[in-house]
């Protein structure tokens, strides 16, 4: 039985268009003030001590590369998989939604991610 709405533990759903609107509203400070946006996006926890370039903020993974920072999240369950990432300072939003098991969306996103990192 399909869930009617998502929850904090998962089951969220969206469209690529709505995720893009969310990205634009967050990073242009329409959703939150600049101060609150910075607070939400600042990495606070380092989940893996061996990977110093990755932190977890309030609901966002923060991945630092040489000249780019990617803010985002991915997720999945049987039959669904998603990737959402915003690359700054180039202001590029990458959204991949899939009706296939993980890691279908992440595979596509990782290929595009490699191109973005190499272009930066």
Secondary structure, 3 states (H helix, E strand, C coil): CCCCCCECCECCCCCHHHHHHHHHHHHCCCCCCHHHHHHHHCCCECCCCCCCCEEECCCCEEEECCCCEEEEEEEEECCEEEEEEEEECCCEEEEEEECCCCCHHHHHHHHHHHHHHHHC
